[in-house]
Amino acid sequence: MSMSATKMRLTTLTKELLLKWGQTKECWQDAKSQEFESKYIDELVSGVDKAASVIDQLDKLVAKVRSDCE
């Protein structure tokens, strides 16, 4: 699997999770829900954003290495 495919899969799965979380929040609206969102969902989104950025950088680096080796 290429890095861009990995990034796409990661972001797609995260979007799906956020949709499911939105559905869950419709019936789970208390302090624990807010705590869960802050502790896990927000951290996950932040981590995925960082990972996507790193994947982009790695993809550029691999492209440069390939170009330099040709």
C-alpha positions, 0 to 999 in steps of 0.5 A, a space after each residue: 500500500 502506498 503512503 498516499 493510500 495509507 493516508 487516505 485510508 487513515 483519514 477515511 476511517 477517522 471520518 467514519 469514526 467521527 460520524 459514528 461518534 456524532 451519532 453516539 453523542 445524540 444519546 450520550 450527553 453527560 460529563 463522561 461523554 464530554 470527558 471521553 470526547 476530550 480524552 480520546 476523540 480530540 486526541 485521535 483527531 489531533 494525532 491523525 492530523 499530525 500523522 497525515 502531515 508526516 505521511 505527506 512529508 515522507 511521500 515527498 522524501 521517497 519521491 525525491 530519493 527515487 528521482 535521485 536514484 534514477 
